[in-house]
């Protein structure tokens, strides 16, 4: 009779054990898929980080170029204003009408608050 109970228990336990094994295998597969997805995301993050670093490097270089260009053009404009003021000062000395600005406008154009040099 004891053998009967042992066999009944085994018969009941076997489907549970099988189901448990199936759940464990399923869980392991999900875990492996998550690990693979995590690894792939890490690779993508590294690749994107490299792309962004390269883009930032290019942007910094372009920004420096634009800053240099801006300084050159500002200096050119200041020099043009200075030359116009100098011409106007020479015209004043000759008693001729100013060609470019009144004295007040000349000071504003220079943007440095000083009269034209060389006058």
Buried (B, 14 or more C-beta within 10 A) or exposed (E): EEEEEEEEEEEEEEEEEEEEEEEEEEEEEEEEEEEEEEEEEEEEEEEEEEEEEEEEEEEEEEEEEEEEEEEEEEEEEBEEBBBBBBBBBBBEEEEEEBEBBEEEBBBEBBEEEEEBEEE
